[in-house]
């Protein structure tokens, strides 16, 4: 997934639409960026009226404009209007001393309020700035001595600040509105890609793909669950289950699942622990028979790398309802679960309901043969097309035996707009370099006649954008029987 921040950064860095920096001050009425904007050439081309957006921190998404040019000696520039709050006000302490200048792991006492997306910058003990390149709750992976600061040792419990990253645009560009809105043009470019192709697990469990934003389809017992966006290098959206302290807390689908007795079913889920001490268990209970346990062959999650648990089991005699439990084993364990598949093994019809995000079309139904998360192998499509039924239902029907296989289907969604107010978290499946190229060409098109500099920027953006959308659509075509088919398939 590409982030809006990544798209903006590419438009600024590669296509020359502005500059970005890291604020080290604490005022709501000014930015301080001596490393980025101080010195004789640091503030060139930027002054009163240049628009600025905060990309991280508690005020991420705030848009203002410079009321003064950055000072040569300090890189300080006033803004008008003020940001919504004082900057660099997300702080914690270091949990464990840094005894050398080369270590790349920093542990925070608390990550509350810290950005969820990387990269961003932190200040340690007011002396060294580090770039955060990866984050897992309170454990950060960093690049030492960023922004021309000196890597040094740090004692336990020293102060850590999450610094505010920002982008300033060249005049007369804006972030939104006025016909020259950069984020407006990103969304315009977004729509030229027509669709984004995503692959979802087929499941009879409501929200088994974990793509609903809320946890209303789940119920917790001695645990707390929350939806978590995909992060590198984990699977798609997942549900994080935190044991409440009693050990064995779990989440389960809010409604029990109806089954037939003495029938074979397929069950698959991907899981991983937040740290090496966390562990989880997949359980199935026979609700009809006093919640007796149903025996599974693969049940244990005991590492931080995602593991796929794949099971085929036969329901007991008389069993008509089951409950699937995603368990965090020990007190305070945190285990993430994704891609929950459940279906009858003998079926030849696969029914799909309409979804809250209305797709443009459905694509191929297929399966993966690999049993490891990182070696699933090639997606193997089945020669079948979706049929539209009544009441918003869709169906795949095939004579191919798919028993015991990890079954997935393609869905083509209209690209959703990326909002400036959600700049720190907004994301898109469209590759950020391609999206940035098309958006930059749109931004620069009306400016190309103003000066030679704008014309050169436009010519470069035009050359980079040429063919990008056509190539994207070509590589995401729906193909049946190994022959190109006209897209889209039946509309929803």
N, C-alpha and C positions, 0 to 999 in steps of 0.2 A: 504494500500500500504506500502510495506517495502522499506526503503531507503538503498542506497549503504552504507551510513554512519553506519546505524544500523547493516548491515551485517559485515562490517569491525570491528565494536566495539565488536560484538559477537565473531568473530574469535580471536580477541586480548584478550578479557576478559575471555571467557570460554575455549578456546582451546590453549591459551598461546603462540600465535604467535608474541606477541610484547607488547608494553605498549602505553597508550595514556595519553595526558596531555593538559594543557591549558597554552598558552604563555601569559606572562604579560609584555614582553619587546616590543620595537618599532623598532628594527633593522631588516633590510632585510638580514643580513648576520649571524644571530644567533637566537636561541630560548632561552627564559628565563622561566624556570618552576621549581622554587625552591621547591614548594610544592610536585610536582610529581617526580623530579629527583635529588633534593638536598639531602645531608646527606650521611652517610657511605654506605648504601645499595641502595640508590636511583638510582644510575647510573650503578648498577651491570648488566653485560652482554651487555651494550650498549656503543659503542665507535665509533672511526673512521670507516666509511664504512656503518654504519647502515642507512638504508633508512628511510626518513620521508616524510609524506604527510600532507598538511594542509587541514583540513576538513571544515573549515568555514572562514569567512572574505573575503576581496576583492581578496586575492590570493588563495582562495580555489581551490584545485586540483593541486597546485604546488607540484612537487616531487623533493626532493634534498637528500643529504646524510650528515651525521655528519662528520665533519673533525676533531673534538675533542670530547672526552668524556665529559659529563656534569660535571661541577665543583661541588665538594662536598659542598662548602659554599654557592653557589648561584643557582645551577641548570642551569647555562648558558653553552650552547654548540654551537660552530660555525658550519655553514653549508657551503657546496660547491657543486653546484653553489649557488649563492644568490637567494632568492625568488624574484619574479617579482616586488615586491614593499615593502615598509616599512610595518611592521605588526601593528596591532591594530590602523589602521588609519581610521576606520569607527567610527565616533563620533557624538554625539548630546548632548542635555541637558535634564534634568529632568523637566517635565511639571507638577509641583505640588509637594510640599514637602512631604517627608516620615516622619511622626511625631512619628512613633513607630518602634520597631524592629521586629515585627511579621507580618506586612502587606505583602501580597503576590501579590499586583497589582502595577506595575510601568508603568507610562505613559510617553512616549517620546515626545519631541517637534517635531521630525521628525524620521521616520524609514528608510529613504533613505540610501541604502547601507547595511542595517542590514540583517542578514541571513533570508531566507524565511523558512528554515527547523529548527525544534527544535529536541533535546535540543542544546543550546549553552550557553556561559557564557558572562556576562557583568561585567565591573568594574564601580562602582558608586563613584564618587568623589575621585578616587584613593585609597579608603579605604576599601570598601566592595565588594567582588565578589559574584554575584548571578547567579544561574543557571536558564535560561529561559526554562520553560516547556511547555508554550503555547504562541502564539502570534496572535493578531488580529490587523492588521495595526500598530498603535502606542501604543496599550495597551498590556503589557506583563504580564504573570503570572510567578512568580519567586519562587525559593527556596532560602531563605536568608542565609547569612553566609557560602557560599560555599568555598571549597578549604582552609578550616581552617582559614578563615577570620572571623572577629567579626561583627555580625549584629548590625547596629547603625542607628541613625536618619540622615536624609539628607535634606538640605535646597533646596528650589525651585531653578531651573536653574543651578544646579551643573553639571559637566561634566559626561557623560556616554560613555564608550568605549565598542564596541563589540570585545571581545577577540577572539583570533585565537586558535581553538582546533586543535590538531594534533595527529597523530599516528606514532610511531617509531617501525619498525620491527626488530626482532632478525636477526642477520647475519646467513646464507647467503641469507635470503629471500629478495625478491624485490617486488615492486608493479606491475610492468609490465616487460615482457621480461626475457631472461636468463633461461627459463625453470622452474623457481621458482616464477613466478609472481603471487602474491596473487589475484589481480584483474583479471588476465588472467584465473586463476583457478575458480574464482567466475563465470565468463562467461561460462567456460567449464561445471561447475556444473549446471548453469542456463539451458543449452541446454539439460541436462539429464532429466529435468522435462517435456520435449517435448512440452508442451503447457501450456498456462494460460487461464483459463476460465473467461470470463467477460460477464456481462449481460447488454444489451443495450435497451433503449426504442424504440419501433417501431414508426416511424414518417415519414410523407410525407414532413417534413420540412428539407431541406438540412442542415446538421450539427445540427439537433435538439438534438442529444446526446451530443453536445458541445465538441466532441473529436478531432476535427481539431485543430491544434496548433495556427492557425491564425484566424482573424475575417473577412476574405475576403467574407464569405457567409452572412455577416451582414452589415447593413448600419445604421449610427447614425444620429439622428436629435436633435440638441441642447444637445448632450451628447457625452461622450467618453466611448467606450467599450474596454474590454481587456479580454483575456482568462486567467483563474486562475486554477492552479492545485488543486486537491482534498486535503483537510486538515481535520484532526480529529476535530470535528465529523460532517463534512459536506458531502453532496453527492459527486458524481464523479465530473469531470471537469465542470466548470461553466463559464458563461460570466458575468463579473462585469460591471454594467452600472452606470456611474457617471454623474449626471446632471451638465451641463456646467454653471449653475447659473441663468438660465431663468425660472426654474421650469417646470416640465413636459417633460424633455428630455427623449428620448427613443432610443432603437435599435430595428430593425426589420429585418427579412430575406431580403437579398438583392433583391430577386425577389418576386413579388407578387405570391400568391398561387391560382391556378385555381381550381374552385369549380363548382358544379352544383346547380342551383337555387332550392329552396324548398326541400332540402335534409338535413337529420340530420348528424351532424359531432360531433366528440369527440375531446376535447382540454384539455390538462393537462400540468402543468408546476410546478416546485418546485422553491420557492424563499425565500430569507431572507435578512434582512438589516445588514449592517456592525455594526451599533450601534442601541441603542433603539430608537433614534430619526428618523431613516431612515424609509421610507415607499415606497412601489411600487404598481403599478397597471397593471393588465393584460387587454389589450384592443384588440378588433377585429374590423376592419373597412371594410365596404363594398365599395371597390374601384370602382366598376361598378356604384354605385349610390352616387357619390360625397363624398365618404369616410364617409358615415353615420355610426354611431356607431351601432354595433350588440350587443344586450343585452346578458350578461352572468350572471350566478348566483354566481360564486366565482371569485372575482377579486382582493382582497386587500392583500398585504403583509405588516404587521405592527409589526413584531418582529424579533429578531435575530435568534431564532430557526427556522429551515426550515419549511415552510408550503407548502402543496400540494393544488393547485387550480385545481379542476376537473369540467369540464363543458360539457354539451351536448346542442347543439343549432341547430336550423334549419336556413339555409341560406334564406335570403329574396327573394321574387319574382324578377326574372331578374338578380340576383347576379351571376357573373361569375368569379370575382376575389376578394380576400380578402387580408388584411395585418394584421399580428399579431404584436402587439407592446408590448415590455417589458419596462415599464416606471419607471423612478425614479421621485417621485412626486414633491419634493420640491427642492429649490436651493441647489446644492452641495450634495444632497442625494446620497448614494452609495448602490445599490441593486444588489444582485447576483441572477442569474437565471440558472436553470439546468433542464435537462431531459424534453425537450419540445416535447410533443406528439400531433400529429394532424393527423386525418384520418376520412374517411367516416364511419359512424356507421353501414351501411348495408352491407359492403363488406365481402366477404368470401375468397378473395385472397389477400395476403400480399406480395408485391414485395419489394425486397431489392437489392440495387445496390452494385457493388464492392466498396471497401473502399480503401483509400490511404495506410492503413496498411493491407496488404493482409492476411486474416485469413487462418488457416489451414482447418477449417471446421466450419459449423454452427451446433448448437445443438437444444435444445428444444424451442418451442414457448409456452409462457404461460402468466399468469396474476397474479396480486396481488389484493386482495379484500379490504385491509385496506385503509382507507382514510387519516390517519395521517402519517406524515413522519416517526415517530419512531415506528409505529405499522402497517406497511404494511401487516404483516402476512406472511404466507407461500407462496412461489412461486408455482403456480398450473399449471403444464404443460398440454398442449393440445396434444391429440394423433394425431400428424402430423409430417411428415419429410420434410426437404427442398428439392426442386427440382432445378436443375441447368438449367437455360435458356440460350439463346444466349446473346451476347453483355455484358457478365459479370453480368447478372441479376440472382437473386435467387427468389424463390417463395415458400410460405407456402399456402396451400389450405386446408380449413377445413369447415365442416358443422356446427361446434359449434358456437353458437351465442355469439359473443364477444363484442356486443354493450355496450358502457358505461363502459368498463373495462380498467384498466391500463395494457397495453399490452407490453411485453418485449420478447426478444429472446437472446439465448446464442450464444456466438461466441468464438471460440478457436483460439488464436493467438500464433504464435511462440514467445518465449521469446526474447526480444530485448537486445542486449549487453549493459552493464553498463560501461560507460566511466569514467576513472580517472579524466579527465578534467572537468567533470560535477558532481564530487563527492558530492557537496552540494545539488544537486537537483535530481540526478538519482534515479529512483525508480522502483520497480517491484511488481507484485501481488503475487509472490512466498513468503511464510512466511519466515522472515529473519533468524529465528533459524534453520529451515530445510535447507535453502540454505547455511548458514554458516557451518553446519555440513558436508554437502557433499563437499563443497569447501575445508574445512580444511583437510579432508581425502585425497583429491587429492594433496594438497600442501605438506602434511607430508609424503606421500607414498615414495618418493625417498630419504627422509632424515632418515627413521627409522633405517637404519643400521649404522648411523654415531655415535650414542651415546645412552646410556640408557635413557637419558632425552628425546631425539627425539622419541625413541621407545615408551615411555610411552604416550607422546602426541599423537602419531599416534594411539595407541591402544584405547585411549579414543575417538578420532575422529571417528575411524572405528566403535566403538560400537554405537555412537550417529547417525552415518550416515546410519547404517544398516536398511534397510526397509523404509527409509524416502521417496524415490522416488516412490516405489511401493505403499505405503500408499497414497501418494498424487494423483497418477493416479487412484487408486481405488476409492477415494472419489470424483473424478471429471469425472467419466465415464458418457457417454451419455446413458440414459435409456429411452426406449419407451415401452409402454404397460406393465410397471412394470417388464420387463425382460431385462437382460443385453444384449446390442447390441454391435457388434464389432465396435471398434473405429479405424479410424475416419469415420464420415459420408461423403457424397460426397465431394471431394476436390474442392477448388476454384482455 
